[in-house]
Amino acid sequence: MKKHLTSEEKNTLLQLLKTRFEKHKHRHPDIAWPDVQARLEARPDKLWSLQQMEETQGEPDVIGRDEKSGEYLFVDCSAETPKGRRNVCYDREALDSRKEHKPHDSAVDIAAAMGIELLDEAQYRRLQELGKFDTKTSSWIVTPPAIRQHGGALFGDRRYEHVFVYHNGAQSYYSSRGFRGLLRV
């Protein structure tokens, strides 16, 4: 799999990201697009990851900046968990534990292949402060080892105007559960 974009793909993606950035200024009020674009142009590998997020219908957008590293934080801002990343269990261990009716992949493996991270609980809750996400779907989130060692995994959603974080068997998968990604640029 090629991990770079053609000049045309790059320009198309940058224009799409700029349009989304300008449409949703409330997600990043103190960040200027030219600064983000300069970072992106200096990191073609990050553009490739953003293209993967876009192709799986994640609608990535900047939601802030890491205070320590200065990196811009792109997160999937699609209203529901990205369609191209649903029907997956949590991780490889969960996938391998299924004897039959296995999903096609796991959230952790897909994220790694895309060069992105799953959101953790704090990041998921921060995203939910910026809008109403996962009102009909749910998203796997990073699960602490103490929970994962018992076979569980965490996911979040928004119901009844409240953000919930629940647990489920890591090997479970549903047509309405996927994952949201984070990319640091």
Secondary structure by P-SEA (a helix, b strand, c coil): ccccccaaaaaaaaaaaaaaaaacccccccccaaaaaaaaaacaaaaaaaaaaaaaccccccccccccccbbbbcccccccccccccccccaaaaaacccccccccaaaaaaaaccccccaaaaaaaaaaccccccbbbbccccaaaaaaccbbbbbbcccbbbbbccccccccccccbbbbbcc
